Amino acid sequence: MRKNKHFEKEKEFIRLQKQLAKNWETQMSLGWSELTEPKFIGYNAYLEPRQDIQNRDDAWVFWYICQNFGTKTFAKKIELFDWERKGKSIYKTMIYHIPRIHGINEWTYLNLPSQVRKWFTDDIPFNVHGWNRHSKSYYCKIPNFYFDIKYEKEYKTKVKIYSTILEQEEAEIEYILDTKFYHECRNYRRHRKAPKHFRKFLNRSQRAKSKQTLFNIMDGKDCEFEDNYSGADWLWD
């Protein structure tokens, strides 16, 4: 009895997908290892009620809002928290958002103490900021000057455990899927980002083309720059 090649190939494809899923699950279950000594990794910027606000009878309300709904911004060096640098810093390409009080959904709002709830409103729609348009959202109406920005050191206390054997196995399975099962993986690949080496290749090619075009223009030739490539993920697919 002749074997159905397509059926056998599909079976192998499913087997590899299951093997890859099991590999990922095993890697995730490796857990973490505690460091003998905490490792300093940078600073966090966060909000705290201003000193005069802390002297109010309802100071606990502002502490509650900061601790439960305040955001943190991390940077490796405290000098990077230069909120007024306006592009003058050597780190001008790095953007650090000022800590703020984030919005909350309706369920959270309704379960807040009444003293806290009065500081939130739904006057401004958050749909433009990516909130769920089918649910109500609330934002904090406390003026920004009620808070001061504080800084704290951040330490790493544990590290993820990795297995080079499992990582090698993962790379081998993905290589087979990317080569032998290209068409079967089209939907699978579409949800993955292009690998780093492919993006580097596109960047290198684009730089080479731009340099050559610049030389041609300097030589008086009639040419123009091409648009930068876009959609590395689409090209990889």
Summary of the structure (lengths in Angstrom):
residues: 237
radius of gyration: 26.6
end to end distance: 37.3
largest distance: 87.4
contacts: 520
relative contact order: 0.15
helix: 45%
strand: 19%
